[in-house]
């Protein structure tokens, strides 16, 4: 049971290029999330999705696009990468059947924009 | 609004020392409280949780008690090991929230042999 997988694990790209980070879950959890983690900022929510074809903005959505055509996949696209988007990106899922449920995290993707 | 405040790190201790990482929160209603741990190079994983006042969450020798009167959820461990070196995050979920976890900034813990 793989749980949550993210790919690639490491990515180096150049300013202005489009980059897509993949997230796949095997649990069929309703909710999926994208966070970025930066020193001094902790975790910041970029986008989330409550179900297939339902997405919404989080705290820092500018410069990012998401889609969720299938429950198990939640790709994050940087349409035109900037250096400020250098970060570690985490995908997470949640059943959210009740408030005591918790989020489950993938291993992360370390993105460097040159 | 809702927020979580953690003590700043890094916290450096010797092996077998007693650990406390402070976490206080501001929230409406009756939130659930969580501690997550992030080991180097990995994603976050749930360490423990408490869902109502006076509940104690525990796991792997770590404990935290939900204190509504002081709005706190401090993480403690009686004797730390080098393998406990990690970043620890405190988080809350409001009882009326449909999805969102509110995160603290994280506290880096370094245990020296």
Interface residues (C-beta under 8 A of the other chain):
Chain A: X4 X31 X33 X40 X41 X42 X43 X45 X48 X50 X90 X92 X94 X96 X99 X100 X102 X103 X104 X105 X106 X107 X108
Chain B: X31 X32 X34 X42 X43 X44 X45 X46 X49 X51 X89 X93 X94 X95 X97 X98 X99 X100 X101 X103 X104 X105 X106
